[in-house]
Amino acid sequence: MEQERWYQYFALRIPLREGWRATDSGREREHSVAVRTGGCIRTGLGDEKCPGFLLVGPEGIRRAYEDDGVTRNAYRPERAYHPAPDVQPCLDRNPEPALESGTPELKAASTAAVGGRNATYREWRIACRDERTGRVGERFFIQREWYLAAERMLVVDQWSTPGLNEALERARWR
């Protein structure tokens, strides 16, 4: 039986399921770390979409939005996390090209446990525009967010990652 693996990101220690791996990348680590949870999907344009979730630390929370191409603004739970100023690929499992389109729609707002502490939980539906048909909204993805203001920690899941709820419940704090 494989020994359970844990990953430490700032004060959060999270169990990693089999097949999950954190992609620590030097300086970017102070902003966020991606945890890959499965094989990547090659799109019709030749790029890749890789299932997983983000652990966003204090600096990433402080600089969560680039609204005017220059100014960085802090994360707010009433707005979906989106650090890039441009339109991003649709993070559904369809390999055909599509881009995010429109304003994210809030689908759920509550609290959820992360390592025994209460996080502000949000679930957003993000519509996409199919690049082949031009239709908007037939394709979409759900973005889930767990925000712990006092701990300055945010978890962003754009793939409805199986087992993530349970991993966050079992997480520990240093």
Disulfide bonds with the S-S distance in Angstrom:
Cys40-Cys50 1.96
Cys90-Cys128 2.14
